[in-house]
Amino acid sequence: MWGDVIKAIGWAFLPTLVLPVLYMLTPKPWLRSLVCGLIRAIDSAVFALGEIVKWALPMLVISVAASVFALSIFGAATVKWLESAFYFQAIVITLGAAATLLAGQHVRVDIFHERMGTEARARVDLVGFYMLLAPVCLLIIWNSQTFVGFAWMTLEGSTESNGIRGVFLLKTLIPVFALSLIMQGLAIALRAAMALNGEVRPTRPKGVAPFFQVTREDTL
């Protein structure tokens, strides 16, 4: 069931991946409104998700500290406390990845990107989306549907008898991670297409630095 749901979401979202190329070739007014609205919607959703997920970081610290104190002071090891650290870590990494990409704080292997001009950076991000980010994320979604679906069918839990019974939720984070990342990548690719057309891009969430920094950047 859940595998079919993930597959349906993937096929429904797939046509939107051609929007950056379509907009770059035919930047019509009605299409511009659609693109700007989509960019704002994705940025706002990913930014809100990042603001929520960041609270998992102090919870991660608390769970690790509680486990250490319980073991060192009382000589007791609580499986749920130990496993909760893995859950919080997984939440931060998977659900926070798209927000990290939005903020431009991800690790780049391209050491020349920051030295490039606006158009060159836009080309790199556009090609990177179609050649790297989108294919990898689609592959993750496709390959994860089987074991995520099986985990939901069995409501898979911890191998420990007194552990957390939520492994099926943990596995669901994998396709969610890929989907959120490809959505944010799409927003960046759309901004790149607008930059290559010499257009002003939509404003980004407050506190997030603009892409393709130029004198008239992001004032729409």
matplotlib code that plots the C-alpha trace (Angstrom):
import matplotlib.pyplot as plt

x = [0.0, 2.6, 4.9, 2.0, 1.4, 5.1, 5.1, 2.0, 3.5, 6.6, 4.8, 2.6, 5.6, 7.7, 6.3, 7.2, 10.9, 10.8, 9.6, 13.1, 13.9, 10.4, 10.6, 14.0, 12.8, 9.4, 9.3, 5.6, 3.8, 1.4, 4.2, 6.2, 3.4, 3.2, 7.0, 7.2, 4.3, 5.9, 9.3, 7.7, 5.6, 8.6, 10.9, 8.3, 7.5, 11.2, 12.0, 9.1, 10.3, 13.8, 12.5, 10.6, 13.4, 16.0, 14.4, 15.4, 19.0, 18.6, 16.4, 19.3, 21.7, 19.3, 18.8, 22.5, 23.3, 20.5, 21.8, 25.3, 24.2, 22.0, 24.7, 27.6, 25.8, 23.1, 24.6, 21.4, 21.1, 17.7, 17.1, 14.5, 16.9, 19.7, 17.4, 15.8, 19.2, 19.3, 15.7, 16.6, 19.8, 17.9, 15.2, 17.8, 19.8, 16.9, 14.3, 16.9, 18.8, 16.4, 16.6, 20.4, 20.3, 17.9, 20.3, 23.3, 25.1, 25.6, 29.1, 30.1, 32.7, 32.8, 35.5, 35.0, 31.3, 31.7, 34.1, 31.7, 29.4, 25.7, 25.0, 27.8, 26.6, 23.0, 24.2, 26.1, 23.1, 20.7, 23.0, 23.7, 20.0, 19.3, 22.6, 23.1, 20.4, 17.2, 18.5, 19.9, 16.7, 14.4, 16.6, 16.3, 12.5, 12.2, 14.5, 13.0, 9.4, 9.7, 11.3, 9.3, 6.1, 7.1, 8.0, 4.5, 2.8, 4.5, 4.7, 8.3, 9.8, 13.0, 14.7, 14.9, 11.8, 11.6, 12.8, 11.0, 8.3, 8.8, 11.3, 8.7, 8.5, 12.2, 12.4, 9.7, 12.1, 14.3, 11.8, 10.6, 14.2, 14.6, 11.3, 12.0, 15.5, 14.3, 11.6, 14.2, 16.4, 13.6, 13.1, 16.9, 16.7, 13.8, 15.7, 18.6, 16.4, 15.1, 18.7, 19.7, 16.7, 18.0, 15.0, 14.6, 13.9, 11.2, 12.3, 13.5, 12.6, 13.9, 17.4, 18.3, 21.0, 19.9, 21.2, 23.2, 24.1, 24.0, 23.0, 19.3, 19.0, 15.7, 13.4, 10.3]
y = [0.0, 2.5, 1.6, 2.4, 5.7, 6.7, 5.7, 7.7, 10.8, 10.4, 10.1, 13.1, 15.2, 14.1, 16.5, 19.5, 18.7, 20.0, 23.4, 25.1, 24.1, 25.0, 28.4, 29.1, 28.4, 30.1, 32.7, 33.6, 35.9, 33.2, 30.7, 33.3, 33.6, 29.9, 29.6, 32.4, 30.9, 27.5, 28.8, 30.7, 27.7, 25.3, 27.8, 28.5, 24.8, 23.8, 26.8, 26.0, 22.3, 23.4, 25.6, 22.7, 20.1, 22.3, 21.6, 17.9, 19.0, 19.9, 16.8, 14.8, 16.3, 15.6, 12.0, 11.3, 13.1, 11.2, 7.9, 8.7, 9.9, 6.9, 4.5, 6.2, 7.3, 4.7, 1.8, 1.5, 1.5, 2.4, 1.1, 3.7, 6.6, 5.0, 4.5, 7.9, 9.4, 7.6, 8.8, 12.4, 12.2, 10.7, 13.4, 16.2, 14.7, 13.6, 16.4, 19.1, 18.4, 20.4, 23.4, 23.2, 23.3, 26.3, 28.1, 27.2, 25.6, 22.2, 21.0, 21.8, 19.9, 22.6, 25.0, 27.4, 28.1, 31.0, 32.8, 32.5, 35.2, 35.1, 33.3, 30.8, 29.9, 29.6, 27.2, 25.0, 24.8, 24.0, 21.3, 20.0, 19.6, 17.5, 15.6, 14.8, 15.9, 14.8, 11.4, 10.4, 11.5, 9.7, 6.6, 6.8, 7.1, 4.3, 1.9, 2.7, 2.0, -1.8, -1.8, 1.2, -0.5, -3.7, -1.9, -0.3, -3.7, -5.2, -2.0, -2.8, -1.9, -2.2, -5.6, -5.0, -6.1, -2.8, -0.6, 2.0, 0.5, 3.0, 1.7, 1.9, 5.6, 5.9, 4.2, 6.5, 9.4, 8.1, 8.8, 12.0, 13.1, 12.5, 14.2, 17.3, 17.6, 17.3, 19.9, 22.4, 21.5, 22.3, 25.7, 26.4, 25.3, 27.5, 30.5, 29.5, 29.6, 33.0, 34.2, 33.0, 34.9, 38.1, 38.3, 39.2, 36.3, 36.0, 37.0, 34.2, 33.5, 36.0, 35.3, 33.2, 34.7, 35.1, 32.9, 34.4, 37.5, 40.6, 44.2, 43.8, 40.3, 38.9, 42.0, 40.7]
z = [0.0, 1.1, -1.7, -4.2, -2.4, -2.7, -6.3, -7.1, -5.4, -7.4, -10.8, -9.9, -9.1, -12.0, -14.7, -12.6, -13.0, -16.6, -15.5, -15.2, -18.8, -20.0, -18.3, -19.7, -23.2, -23.0, -20.2, -20.7, -18.1, -16.9, -16.5, -14.6, -12.1, -11.7, -11.2, -8.7, -6.7, -6.7, -5.6, -2.7, -1.7, -1.7, 0.1, 2.8, 3.4, 3.6, 5.8, 8.2, 8.3, 9.1, 11.9, 13.4, 12.9, 14.7, 18.0, 17.6, 18.2, 21.9, 22.3, 20.8, 23.4, 26.2, 25.2, 25.0, 28.2, 30.0, 28.8, 29.9, 33.3, 33.9, 33.0, 34.8, 38.0, 38.4, 36.4, 34.4, 30.6, 29.2, 25.7, 24.8, 25.8, 23.7, 20.7, 20.9, 20.2, 16.8, 16.1, 16.8, 14.8, 11.8, 12.0, 12.0, 9.1, 6.8, 7.4, 7.8, 4.6, 2.4, 4.8, 4.7, 0.9, 1.0, 3.3, 1.1, 4.0, 2.3, 1.4, -2.1, -4.0, -6.6, -5.2, -8.1, -7.5, -5.2, -7.6, -10.6, -11.9, -11.7, -15.0, -14.5, -11.0, -12.4, -15.1, -12.6, -10.3, -13.2, -14.6, -11.1, -10.5, -13.6, -13.6, -9.9, -7.4, -9.3, -10.5, -7.1, -5.2, -7.7, -7.4, -3.6, -3.7, -6.2, -4.3, -0.9, -1.7, -1.2, 2.3, 3.5, 2.4, 4.1, 7.3, 7.4, 6.7, 9.7, 11.8, 12.3, 15.7, 17.6, 17.8, 21.6, 23.5, 25.4, 22.6, 20.5, 18.3, 15.5, 13.0, 10.3, 10.9, 10.9, 7.5, 6.1, 6.6, 3.7, 0.8, 2.7, 2.7, -1.0, -1.8, 0.2, -1.2, -4.8, -4.1, -2.8, -5.7, -8.1, -6.5, -6.9, -10.5, -11.2, -9.7, -11.9, -15.0, -14.0, -13.5, -16.9, -18.4, -16.6, -14.3, -10.7, -8.5, -5.7, -2.2, 0.0, 3.7, 6.2, 7.3, 4.3, 2.0, -1.6, -4.4, -7.3, -5.3, -7.6, -7.2, -8.0, -6.4, -5.1, -4.9, -6.6]

ax = plt.figure().add_subplot(projection="3d")
ax.plot(x, y, z, "-o")
ax.set_aspect("equal")
plt.show()
